[in-house]
């Protein structure tokens, strides 16, 4: 009786194991259920807009629902960390700006304890948002070189608004000072809208904000763009720092997809292939360009190199700004 019972249990175990997909089998059948796309910012943000546009196209390619979920907080650390800790099956992925995987680790190491190149699997960079340094149209300087010259001759007289201490705009002000000795004064605001209002009202002489936020004011003639992180259609007259002869360009904002570290190679391959198609889709480009967001596919291996280089740059600038020791 006991032997018969053990035999029955053994057979049931074998059947159960045989009917349960192994990780390898699950990877080969991926995806066969909805995918959660974590966006570590609030709804309505440019990243959220881009994420939802790309999620729609990913869903068509993968033939499953791709559901954007906003998890803002702690400088994008909360949402990013949730993906770090998610199951390694490819059903939870991340779309985040560079700040969450570069600046946060340098400026907020107590919260951002993850390493994006060890705790996450880079899937590819998809978009870039230029950061523009603009001045009022009636400023006594009409070019970047003239502004630098004026700032050197008038210490403390060129104040540049940004969205806050430690922001990309702030780091760009520090970069300009390091490259030129201009001595620009960074003025932090609680967001782009109040900073741009201050620029238009003459409360600061310049502003380092996203091109999307400043574009209507540039086209309307209220402000003049004098240098940009990367060129953008319709604004080709605004130079980059390297076009002006400097050794590096301003930092911009980019968006990239990540999965948790340890996701099966077949799953990663499937996701990368789909994300690349979305990043090169002209219909997606048309949706995003009006928000000042430019498609620019960068594959995982090159994204890894860019993260490392940007980490070095940001760390150096943060030290010069006194943000870290």
Secondary structure, DSSP 4 states (H G I P E B T S, - for coil): -HHHHHHHHHHHHHHHHHHSPPHHHHHHT---S-EEEEESS-TTSHHHHHHHHHHHHHHHHHTS-EEEEE---TTTHHHHHHHHTS-TTSSEEEEEEHHHHTHHHHH-TTT----TTTTEEEEEEEEEE-EEEEEETTSS--SHHHHHHHHHHSTT--EEEESSTTSHHHHHHHHHHHHH---PEEEE-SSHHHHHHHHHTTSSSEEEEEHHHHHHHHHTTSEEEEEESS--TT-TTSPPTGGGT-SSPPP-EEEEEEEETT--HHHHHHHHHHHHHHHT-HHHHHHHHTTT-EEEEE-HHHHHHHHHHHHHHHHHHHHHTTS--
